[in-house]
Amino acid sequence: MLKVASTISRSIPLAKGCLFVRSAITLSKCSIFVSASESTRSRVSAHRREWHTLRLGAPQGVAYAPEANRLFVANDKGGICKIYDGKSFHAVGELRFEDDADNVRYDETSQKIYVGFGSGGIAIVNAPNGKQVGSIKLSAHPEAFQLEKKGSRIFVNVPNSRHVAVVDRDKDEVVARWKTDLAFANFPVALDEANHRLFVGCRLPSKLVVLSTDSGDVVAKIDISGDCDDLFYDTKRNRVYAICGAGKIDVIDQIDPNTYRVSTTIGTADGARTGLFVSERDVLFVAVPHRGSQQAEVRCCQIE
């Protein structure tokens, strides 16, 4: 029988004052890159056996391109995307967008980095040389987005426009806009490419909305915990992990592509709403912010 461990197996402490965390990982170097905003300063850290701290304005999304050994860190403040050498952590370049550089994704096939920014754009960056090679226009600021591996589409949450934008990467333009059936504040998103399903986390009300990537139709809606900010699909176990700021991880079983149920809820900490699922190691990392006596740390949940 498949199950999820109901406890956190271990934790990695962070500096006191860390309020907000996002993560990226490279298994080849056993490193975890964590973006942490603090009350008076900002940093991005990489964890092997020790922390390396990089001072930034207001770090948001993080992506690592292993082939180029480059770390890309988007900053809200000034819309700057900083580029670092993945070994020395020395700055090797930066890209300036209009404002609010946010989520970052890496396409390993084309070796391109995608950075959401500003009032409605996704920048396309060549990872090896750090040069911007294109951009995609959206109707409002993009939140989380997912890239197809076996197709050319990007699925982008655009909460201020109350839709999911579907982008054709060959054309670098929006080709469809999908609604989420009166569930709004759509921030996180995950993709089940094999079953043609897109999972959209909404906060108003707190729902997991499941869309068909063939038609854009809503095929299911499930109640989840509040303040969801990260979603991950586990292809081995046909599950969705919803990390929620209400201090919970909801584990949602995919009975079939149209049927879902919350099977387990794991307690975390208040405000712990971002993380990273590493399927190769069956580990779900959850970022816990510093709040009162609550220590900032990355908790590790072993998936069974």
C-alpha positions as CSV (number, residue, x, y, z in Angstrom):
1,M,0.0,0.0,0.0
2,L,1.3,3.4,-0.9
3,K,1.5,6.0,1.9
4,V,3.1,9.3,2.9
5,A,5.1,9.7,6.0
6,S,3.0,11.6,8.5
7,T,6.0,13.3,10.2
8,I,8.9,15.5,9.0
9,S,12.0,13.3,8.9
10,R,14.6,16.1,9.3
11,S,15.1,19.9,8.9
12,I,17.8,22.3,7.7
13,P,18.0,25.5,9.8
14,L,18.0,28.9,8.1
15,A,19.1,32.3,9.3
16,K,16.8,34.0,11.8
17,G,14.5,36.5,10.1
18,C,13.8,34.6,6.9
19,L,10.2,35.4,6.0
20,F,9.7,33.9,2.5
21,V,11.4,31.0,0.8
22,R,11.5,29.4,-2.7
23,S,13.7,26.6,-3.8
24,A,15.4,24.9,-6.7
25,I,17.6,21.8,-6.6
26,T,20.3,20.0,-8.6
27,L,20.7,16.3,-7.8
28,S,24.0,16.1,-9.6
29,K,25.7,18.2,-6.9
30,C,23.3,17.3,-4.1
31,S,22.6,21.0,-3.7
32,I,19.5,22.9,-2.7
33,F,19.2,26.5,-3.7
34,V,16.9,28.5,-1.4
35,S,15.6,32.0,-1.9
36,A,14.9,33.7,1.4
37,S,13.6,37.2,2.0
38,E,14.4,38.6,5.4
39,S,12.9,41.6,7.3
40,T,16.0,43.8,6.8
41,R,18.0,42.0,4.1
42,S,17.7,39.4,1.4
43,R,19.7,36.3,0.5
44,V,19.8,33.3,-1.6
45,S,21.6,30.2,-0.2
46,A,22.9,27.0,-1.7
47,H,23.2,24.0,0.6
48,R,25.8,21.2,0.2
49,R,27.5,20.9,3.6
50,E,27.3,24.6,4.4
51,W,25.4,27.7,3.4
52,H,26.6,30.2,0.9
53,T,24.9,33.6,1.2
54,L,24.3,35.9,-1.7
55,R,23.0,39.4,-1.0
56,L,20.1,40.5,-3.1
57,G,17.2,43.0,-3.3
58,A,14.1,40.9,-2.8
59,P,14.7,37.4,-4.2
60,Q,11.8,35.4,-5.6
61,G,12.1,32.6,-8.1
62,V,15.2,30.4,-8.5
63,A,16.3,28.1,-11.3
64,Y,19.5,26.2,-11.9
65,A,20.8,25.2,-15.4
66,P,23.1,22.3,-14.8
67,E,24.5,22.1,-18.3
68,A,25.6,25.7,-18.1
69,N,26.3,25.6,-14.4
70,R,24.4,28.8,-13.9
71,L,22.0,29.9,-11.1
72,F,19.3,32.4,-12.1
73,V,17.6,34.4,-9.3
74,A,14.7,36.7,-10.0
75,N,14.3,39.8,-7.7
76,D,11.0,41.7,-7.1
77,K,13.0,44.9,-6.3
78,G,13.9,46.5,-9.6
79,G,12.9,43.5,-11.7
80,I,16.5,42.2,-11.8
81,C,17.4,38.6,-12.6
82,K,20.9,37.9,-11.3
83,I,23.0,35.2,-12.8
84,Y,25.7,33.3,-10.8
85,D,28.3,30.7,-11.4
86,G,26.9,27.5,-9.9
87,K,30.3,26.5,-8.3
88,S,31.9,29.7,-7.1
89,F,28.6,31.6,-6.7
90,H,30.3,34.7,-8.2
91,A,27.9,37.0,-10.1
92,V,28.5,36.6,-13.9
93,G,25.6,38.7,-15.2
94,E,22.2,40.2,-14.7
95,L,19.1,41.0,-16.7
96,R,16.9,44.0,-16.0
97,F,13.1,43.8,-16.5
98,E,10.6,46.5,-15.8
99,D,9.6,45.3,-12.3
100,D,8.7,42.3,-10.1
101,A,10.8,39.5,-11.6
102,D,9.1,36.5,-10.1
103,N,8.8,32.8,-11.1
104,V,11.6,31.2,-13.0
105,R,11.6,27.9,-15.0
106,Y,14.2,26.1,-17.0
107,D,13.7,24.1,-20.2
108,E,16.6,21.6,-20.3
109,T,15.9,20.6,-23.9
110,S,16.3,24.1,-25.4
111,Q,18.5,25.3,-22.4
112,K,16.3,28.4,-22.0
113,I,15.3,30.1,-18.9
114,Y,11.8,31.6,-18.6
115,V,11.2,34.5,-16.1
116,G,7.8,36.0,-15.3
117,F,7.9,39.7,-14.6
118,G,6.2,43.0,-14.5
119,S,2.6,43.8,-15.4
120,G,2.4,41.0,-17.9
121,G,5.4,39.3,-19.4
122,I,7.6,36.2,-19.5
123,A,11.2,36.8,-20.7
124,I,13.1,34.1,-22.6
125,V,16.8,33.8,-21.8
126,N,19.5,31.7,-23.3
127,A,21.0,29.9,-20.3
128,P,24.6,29.3,-21.5
129,N,25.3,33.0,-22.3
130,G,22.7,34.7,-20.1
131,K,21.2,36.8,-23.0
132,Q,17.5,37.5,-23.4
133,V,16.3,36.1,-26.8
134,G,12.6,36.9,-26.6
135,S,9.5,37.7,-24.6
136,I,5.9,36.7,-24.3
137,K,3.2,39.3,-23.7
138,L,0.4,38.5,-21.1
139,S,-2.6,40.5,-19.9
140,A,-1.3,40.8,-16.3
141,H,1.4,39.7,-14.0
142,P,2.2,36.0,-14.3
143,E,2.4,33.8,-11.2
144,A,3.4,30.1,-11.4
145,F,3.7,28.5,-14.8
146,Q,4.6,25.0,-16.1
147,L,6.3,24.0,-19.4
148,E,5.3,20.9,-21.3
149,K,8.2,18.5,-21.9
150,K,6.6,16.7,-24.8
151,G,4.9,19.7,-26.3
152,S,5.5,23.4,-26.9
153,R,3.0,24.9,-24.5
154,I,3.4,26.9,-21.3
155,F,0.5,27.0,-18.8
156,V,0.6,30.3,-16.9
157,N,-1.5,31.4,-14.0
158,V,-2.7,35.0,-14.4
159,P,-4.7,35.7,-11.3
160,N,-5.4,39.3,-11.9
161,S,-7.1,38.4,-15.2
162,R,-8.8,35.4,-13.6
163,H,-7.5,32.8,-16.1
164,V,-4.8,30.4,-17.1
165,A,-3.0,31.6,-20.2
166,V,-1.8,28.9,-22.7
167,V,1.4,30.0,-24.5
168,D,2.8,28.4,-27.7
169,R,6.6,28.4,-27.3
170,D,7.1,28.1,-31.0
171,K,5.1,31.3,-31.6
172,D,5.9,33.0,-28.2
173,E,2.3,34.1,-27.9
174,V,-0.9,33.3,-26.0
175,V,-3.1,30.9,-28.0
176,A,-5.9,30.2,-25.4
177,R,-7.2,31.4,-22.0
178,W,-8.9,29.0,-19.7
179,K,-11.3,29.8,-16.8
180,T,-11.3,28.0,-13.4
181,D,-15.0,27.8,-12.7
182,L,-15.5,30.7,-10.2
183,A,-12.4,29.8,-8.2
184,F,-10.0,32.7,-8.2
185,A,-6.6,33.8,-6.9
186,N,-4.9,31.1,-8.9
187,F,-1.3,31.1,-7.9
188,P,0.4,27.6,-8.0
189,V,0.1,25.1,-10.8
190,A,1.3,21.6,-11.6
191,L,1.1,19.4,-14.7
192,D,0.3,15.7,-15.3
193,E,1.4,15.5,-18.9
194,A,0.7,11.8,-19.4
195,N,-2.9,12.1,-18.4
196,H,-3.4,15.6,-20.0
197,R,-4.3,17.2,-16.7
198,L,-3.4,20.7,-15.3
199,F,-3.7,21.3,-11.5
200,V,-4.5,24.9,-10.5
201,G,-4.4,26.0,-6.9
202,C,-6.9,28.7,-6.1
203,R,-7.3,30.6,-2.8
204,L,-10.8,32.2,-3.3
205,P,-12.2,29.8,-2.3
206,S,-9.5,27.2,-1.4
207,K,-9.8,24.7,-4.3
208,L,-7.7,22.5,-6.4
209,V,-9.1,22.9,-9.9
210,V,-8.3,20.2,-12.5
211,L,-8.3,21.2,-16.1
212,S,-8.1,19.0,-19.3
213,T,-5.1,20.2,-21.3
214,D,-6.8,19.0,-24.4
215,S,-9.9,21.2,-24.1
216,G,-9.3,23.5,-21.2
217,D,-12.5,22.2,-19.5
218,V,-12.7,21.9,-15.7
219,V,-13.0,18.1,-14.9
220,A,-12.8,18.3,-11.1
221,K,-12.7,20.7,-8.1
222,I,-11.5,19.6,-4.7
223,D,-11.5,21.4,-1.4
224,I,-8.0,22.0,0.0
225,S,-6.4,23.9,2.9
226,G,-6.0,27.7,2.8
227,D,-3.3,29.8,1.3
228,C,-1.9,27.2,-1.2
229,D,1.3,28.5,-2.9
230,D,3.0,25.4,-4.3
231,L,1.7,22.3,-6.1
232,F,3.6,19.2,-7.2
233,Y,2.4,16.1,-9.1
234,D,4.0,12.7,-8.2
235,T,4.0,10.6,-11.3
236,K,5.1,7.4,-9.4
237,R,2.2,7.5,-7.1
238,N,-0.4,9.5,-9.0
239,R,-0.7,12.1,-6.3
240,V,-0.8,15.9,-5.9
241,Y,1.0,17.6,-3.0
242,A,-0.5,21.0,-2.1
243,I,1.7,23.0,0.2
244,C,-0.5,25.5,2.1
245,G,0.3,28.5,4.2
246,A,-2.4,27.4,6.7
247,G,0.3,25.0,8.0
248,K,-0.7,21.9,6.1
249,I,0.4,19.7,3.2
250,D,-2.7,18.2,1.5
251,V,-2.0,14.9,-0.2
252,I,-4.5,14.4,-3.0
253,D,-4.9,10.9,-4.6
254,Q,-5.7,10.7,-8.4
255,I,-8.1,7.8,-8.6
256,D,-8.4,8.4,-12.3
257,P,-7.8,11.5,-14.4
258,N,-11.3,12.8,-13.5
259,T,-11.5,11.7,-9.9
260,Y,-9.6,13.0,-6.9
261,R,-9.7,12.8,-3.1
262,V,-7.6,14.2,-0.2
263,S,-6.2,11.1,1.5
264,T,-3.8,12.7,4.0
265,T,-3.1,16.0,5.6
266,I,0.3,16.6,7.2
267,G,0.9,19.4,9.7
268,T,3.8,21.8,9.0
269,A,4.0,25.4,10.4
270,D,2.1,28.7,10.0
271,G,3.1,30.4,6.7
272,A,5.0,27.4,5.3
273,R,3.6,27.5,1.8
274,T,6.5,26.9,-0.6
275,G,8.7,24.0,-1.2
276,L,10.1,21.5,-3.7
277,F,9.3,17.9,-4.5
278,V,12.3,15.8,-5.7
279,S,10.8,12.7,-7.2
280,E,14.2,11.0,-7.7
281,R,14.7,11.0,-4.0
282,D,11.1,10.7,-2.8
283,V,11.5,13.8,-0.7
284,L,9.2,16.8,-0.3
285,F,11.1,19.9,1.0
286,V,8.9,22.5,2.8
287,A,10.2,26.0,3.5
288,V,9.2,27.4,7.0
289,P,9.5,31.1,7.6
290,H,10.6,32.8,10.8
291,R,7.5,33.9,12.8
292,G,7.8,34.7,16.5
293,S,9.4,31.7,18.2
294,Q,9.1,29.6,15.0
295,Q,12.6,29.0,13.5
296,A,13.2,29.5,9.8
297,E,14.1,26.2,8.3
298,V,13.7,23.8,5.4
299,R,11.8,20.6,6.5
300,C,12.2,17.4,4.7
301,C,9.2,15.0,4.4
302,Q,10.1,11.5,3.2
303,I,7.5,10.0,0.8
304,E,6.8,6.3,1.2
